[in-house]
Structure formats: structure tokens, C-alpha cells
Amino acid sequence: MEIEIATIGGYEEVGRQMTAVRAGEDIVIFDMGLNLSKVLIHDNVETEKMHSLDLIDMGAIPDDRVMSELEGDVQAIIPTHGHLDHIAAIPKLAHRYDAPIVATPFTIELVRQQIQDEGKFQVDNDLVKMNAGATMAIGDSEQVELEFVNVTHSVIDAINPVLHTPEGAVVYGLDKRMDHSPVIGDPIDMDRFREIGREDNGVLCYIEDCTNAGRKGRTPSESVARKHLHDVMRSVEDYDGGIVATTFSSHIARVKSLVEFAEEIGRQPVLLGRSMEKYSGTAERLDFVDFPGDLGMYGHRKSVDRTFKRIMKEGKENYLPIVTGHQGEPRAMLTRMGRGETPYELDDGDKVIFSARVIPEPTNEGQRYQSEQLLRMQGARIYDDIHVSGHLREEGHYTMLDALEPQNVIPAHQNLQGFSPYVDLCRSQGYKLDRDLHVTENGNVIQLVE
Ligand SMILES: [Zn+2]
């Protein structure tokens, strides 16, 4: 059976991930993501109303025109988890394919919300839920099967999809950490990866996320970030002024820890900001997390301001606002608080807890610096980097190569510079460039089996 891989997006950047695999007549697409930094760099760009081709020209969404080089039918579009760099181009591209979107329940719900917000295209693809551990036949050949393997990442319900073919498995390995004690959900299913590596035809190809490949050792578990956060929160237990926390709103495990520790130190947690309300509300509705019954979640400007006024009236020392703005995004809640645009007044000595790391990218770094300075000018004390990454470091990469023993490896989720530590790591394990280690760019097709 002919096997081809089209590397469509995310092979020259972090963002706008998209990869297609053709096995005989059948094609599956993994991820359709957005490169948010290409959008935010422009003032007031509203992507909801924009045409796909304009967004492709901006470098914001994958240039999927290379799909015409693949001879076969797209049978499924498979977003691997709910981060925007994996799902947010779906409203702009999915309607071009007569295929269902298949994902885990939390991811499907986020995709549904993305499609609802779309203002330009009618997206009628079926939305199909499939849980980690489940499989699905692809096409009519009865020889190709899709499987979801449970992985751990900084968003819940993440999977690595595996396409089983007569030539071996294609494992799409983006976005995971090897977490054996996650705060929400099951540990990564390493047993299954090892089994797949030992199956008759083995692993034909492993597509891997190189984000932290240059960092030594292993990525700590989310339970380590939770401990760190607990230590910080207990240390400010006796403070009788304002404490504010921020984190990735899609990071439900972290939000859960913040909510629990707020209560432990006698403060009422409240989630503020549109995306806080959206992600936590969705996770609670789908029963991924059990928040206290009286936990307030407010997204709209008016209800947020009303909540801030109530907090100021009843005393800041009774509350922990958990807000958006961990990267210093100009329109997010914490940045607005820093600029004095909300009714919440910061005083000398108030604490601001960043349970996040700055995404190392000049725009983020600049915005975050500005936000922190604005907060400091009002006397706030900053706690930062209370966080663990969602991506594998060196030791995780060695473990995956050991488990899967792939015949071919394709580095992804970085630019050329970001690939190089992973390329070195693979070469140390016997892989050779242009033989079984394929460094590529956006818009290429790699033929693995002719
Ligand atoms: Zn991710």
C-alpha cells in the first residue's frame, strides 16, 4: 500500500499545525491549527469574518493547497487536543473536505464552539466523538484503522492518533508530556505505545513535536506544578490584601488547583474573563471537573465589572480572582487591571501569581513585560513561572523512540532551528538524515512506501 505524508503546517513555526497521511486510497488529516501570533501582530483583525486565502497569505492558517497532490479521499479530520494551534483553522478549512471531524469529547466541544463563532463559512462536517483507547475503521479497504492513544498535556482529553496500515503504524506524536500522576485524567498510556512498537509491522513513521527537545532531563508532572502552587498559596495565607492569579484558561487541571487552594486559604475563587468562562464552563458541563457549586465564572464585561465592584465592597482579602492575561495579552483581564481599567484596585504589596511561563516569542515577551510593569507601578508583587511544560524534553523523546522503534521519523512543531536538537538526538539513536530522518518544510509530500 502506498503511504505518503503531507507536511502542511507547523513545520516552519509553532502554530497552524496540519499534517495529512495517505494510505492507499484513504487520507486522514491530523490537526488544523491557527498561528495566533500572525493574527495578534495586526491591530483589530477579526478572523471570524476573514476568507481562508487571506488567512493563508498572512501565514495564520495552513496552506492546504498541497492536498491536491494527494490522490485519495479525505476520510477524517482529526484534531488531537483543544489548543488553538491545533483546532482553530477548522472553521476556515474543514468545509473543503467531505469528511467528519473525529476527536475526544472535550476537543469536539471546543471545535463545535469554534464553528459556531465562524462568520464567513458554513461548516457542516459531522462531529464525531471518540475516546482515548477507541478505534475506527478508515475507508472501505478494511486495512486501515484509526486509534486514539491517551496522552497527557496541558489541556485535558489529549490523544496521539495512530493510523494502522498494512505497512505499519503512523504515529502522530504531537503535544504531550509523560505524566504518570496528572491532576485530572489518566496517565499517559505508555503500555499501548510499547505494544504498537512491537506489533508485526511495527511503526512505519513517527511524527514528533520538537518543542523542548533541546532541554535536558524530563518534563515534570502536573502534580509538581500543583505542589509548587500550593507552597506559594500557603505562603500568602496570612496576607490581608488582594491576591490575583492567572493561568492558561484551557489548562483545567491548573484552574482546578487554583480553585482548591483559594478555598484552603479562606478565599472565594472567582473565574474572570471570556476564555476562563468558556473553557472551565465546558469542562464542568462535560464532567471533567467538579468545581464548587458556588464558583462564579464571568466572561462579559458588565458581569466582570459587577463582580469586581462586589469584591472591592466586601473586601479583597476574601477573594481570589483567577483571570486571563498570563502572557500580557493587551485585551485580557489582568492587563486591563494593570492599566486601572477595572473597578479592582491594586494596593502596595498585593500579590499577582502567574501560574504560567512566558511563551518564548518576542511579541509575548514584550507584552508580558509591559503588563508586569503596569502591575508593579501600582505596587503589586509578582510571582512567576509556577508552571510545568506540556511538552517532552530529551528523556521523554528517548523513551518514545525506545517504545516505538519507528522506521522513519519526521520532526514537527518547530522551525528549522527548533528541529536541530531533536535531529541530533535522533542521529545519536542511529537515524540518518534523508534516509529515515526527514527534516521538512510546510507544503511537502514525503513518500514513505511507493
Ligand atoms: Zn498543545
Residues whose N, C-alpha, C, O or C-beta is under 5 A from the ligand:
A	BS01	ZN	H83 D175
